[in-house]
Amino acid sequence: MTSFKEQAPEKVAEFLDILDNLNDLPIVYIDETGIDRYLYRPYAGAPRGEKVYEKISGCRFERTSIVAGQVDGEFIAPMIYKNSMTSDFFVEWFKTQLLPALKTPHVIIMDNASFHPKNILDELCIQDKHFFLPLPPYSPDLNPIEQAWAILKKKVTDLLREVPTIFECLEHFFKTK
C-alpha cells in the first residue's frame, strides 16, 4: 500500500486500533472531490506514423464538486454543487443530508480538511449516537471513497461524450446507481 512520507506511523496505528475496537459499528467514509470540464485527452488525430504536437488551452472550464459518504461501497447522501466548500456549507450538508441518511449508529471517518470543524462534527455525531473518527494526517490510503472518486471520474469522462455538462453526468450517475 502506498502512503505519504509525511504520514506518522504511530498515528496510523492508533487510528487502526480505535477502528478495530469499533468493529461492531458500520463505517461511513466521507470525502469531497471536484471534476473539471477540462479533462485529459489521451488521443488525438494525426496522419499515420506522425505524432501530434498541438497546444491545448490551460484555461479552466466548468468545475463541479461533490460531497458524499460511502457505506459498504455505496455512495450515500451525495450532493453536487458549484460553490467552494466552506465549514458552514459542510456542516449544513452533514446535518441535513448525511446524518438523516444514517438510520443506525455508525463510525464516521473523514480527512482533516480545514473546512471540517472537528468540534462541531464530533458534537453532532454524539447527539446522533455516531462515533466521529478523523483520519490520521496524510492518510488518503485509509479512505476507500478515494478509489470510488477515481472510478466516478472515469465514468464521467466517458459519459461527457453523450451528456453536455458534468452536472448532468453526475445526476445520471447517482440516479442510475
N, C-alpha and C positions, 0 to 999 in steps of 0.2 A: 504494500500500500504506500502511495506517495504522500508525503506531508511537507509542510513548510519547515525550513531550517529554524525559523523563529518559534516554532511550536515547542512548548515546555512539556517534556515527557511526564513530569510529576503531576502537572495539571490534567493531562490526558488520563493518567492512571486514576486520579481522584474522581474525575468525571465518570469514567467507566465503572468504578467501584460503586458510586452512588446509583448509577443507572442499573447496575446488576442487583442492587438491593431493592429496586422498584420494579422488578421484573413481572410483578403481578398486574401492573397497570399498562394499558396500551400507550403507545408513544405517538405524538403528533410532532412532526418536524415542520418548522416554519422557515420560509425564506422569500426573498423578493428577487426579481430579475427584470431586465429590460431587453427589448428587441428593437433594433434599428431597421428601418426600411432598406438602408444601405447594407446589404449583406454581401459576403464574399461570393465572387463569381468564379467557379472553378474551371469554366470552359469559355472559349471564345472562338469565333470562326476565322480561319485563315486558309489560303491555298495549301494543298497537301505538301507536307515537308517544310513549310515555313512557320516560324514562330510569330506569335502576336506580341508586338511591343506597342501598347497603347496606354495612354494615360487615362486614369479614371478620376472622377471627382472626389475630392477629400471632404466635400460638404456633407454634413449630417442631414438626413432626411427625417421622415416620420419616426418618432420613438414612442413606443408603448411599453408600459410596465405592468407587472403582475405581482400580486402578493397572494400566497396561498399556504395552506397546510397540506401535509401528506400523512395519511394513516394507512398502514399496510399497503403501500404502493399506490394508493388512490389519492387524487387531489381532493381537498375539501375547502370550502369557503373561498374559492378563487375570486379575486377582484381585479379587474382590468382597469387601468387608469392612465391618464396622460400627465398629471402633475408630478412634481417631485415628491418623494416620500419625506414626511416630517414626523416628529414624535406624535403630534396631535392626530395626524392622519392615521398613523399606525395604530395608536391606542383606540381610535374610533373603529377601525376595521376589526381589531382584536375583540372589542366589547360587543359590536353589533353583528359581526359575521362569524368569527371563529368560535367564540365561546358558546353561542347558541347552537352551533353545529355539533358540539361535543355533548352527547347525552349522558355519558358516564365520566368519572374522573380519569384523567389522562396525565401522562408526563408531557409537558410542553417544552420542546427543545428548539432553540434558535441561536443565531450567531450574536456577536457583540456589536452590531451596528450602532452607530451613535444615536440613531433615532429610535432605538429600543430602550425606553426608560425602565430599567430593571426594577426599581422600587414599585412603580405603578403596576407593572405587569405581574410582579410577584403578588402584590396585594389583590389584584383581580383574580389571579389563579387560586389563591387561598379562599376567597369568597365563594368560588365555584367548586371547591374541593379538588382542584388540579394541583400538580406539582411542577413548578417552574424550574427548569434546569438549563441555564445558558451553556453553550458550547465553550470549551477552552479556547483562548485566542489562537488564531491561525489554524483552525481545525475544520475546514470545509469537508475534509475527507470523512468526518464523522456525521455528516448531514446528507442522507440519501436523496433528499429533494434536489440537491445539486445535479445529480445524474439525470433526474427527471426533467430538469430545465433543459439540459443539453438535448435530450430526445425531443422535447417540445419544440425547441428552436429549429431542429432539423425538419420536423413536420411542418412548421410554419414556413420555412424556406421552400419546401416542396409545394405547399398549398398556395403560396403567393403567385404561382403561375396561373391560378384559376380565380383567385379571390383578390379584389383590388386593394384591401388595406389589412394591415397587421391586426387591427382591432377585430375585423370580420373573421380573419383566420382563427384568432383566439376564441371568439364566440363560437365558431363552428367546432373547434376542438373540444371545448368544455361542454357543449350541448351533445356531442356525439360520443362522449366518453362513457 
